[in-house]
């Protein structure tokens, strides 16, 4: 599960992802973006999609 880590000055947060989280994102990417898509097609496909990563409690 992903874990959100607060920075010391609270200006940015980072997300620590497990191997399973990364694999899940890659699988979603491969499902959403056509194989061999160019940069523009990839950006358009991903801009219309929301990918969620579950947060660790």
N, C-alpha and C positions, 0 to 999 in steps of 0.2 A: 504494500500500500504506500501511496505517496505521503510524504510528510512535509509540511510547510515549516520553514525555518526562518524566524524573524532575525533581521540584522540588528546589530547593537544600536545603531542610530535610527532604526525603524524607517529608513528611507526606501529600502527594498526588501522583498522577501524572496527566498529561493525555495524551490521544490526539490526535495530529495526523492528520487524514484527508485523503486526496486527493479530488478531484472524483469519481473513479470509485468510491471507497469510499462517499461520500455517496449517489450514485445507486444503488449496490447496496443500501444500507440502505433507501432510499425504495422501491425495487422490492420488497424483502422485506416492508416494511410494507403496501404496496398488495396484495400477494399474500395476506397473513395476515389483515388487517382488512377486514371487509365494507364495501363502499362505503356511505357515509352512516351509519356506525355511531356510536352515541352514546358518551359518555365511558366509561361502565361497560363496555359491550361491547368497546370498544377496549382498556381495561385488562385485561379477562379474556383476550382473544385474545393480547395481547402477554405477559402473565404466564406463559402456558403455552408460550412459544416462546423459543428461544435463537437469537440472531443473531450470527454470527461475522464478524469482520473480520480478514483476514490481516495479520500483523505483518511489517514490513520487517525484514530481517536485517542 
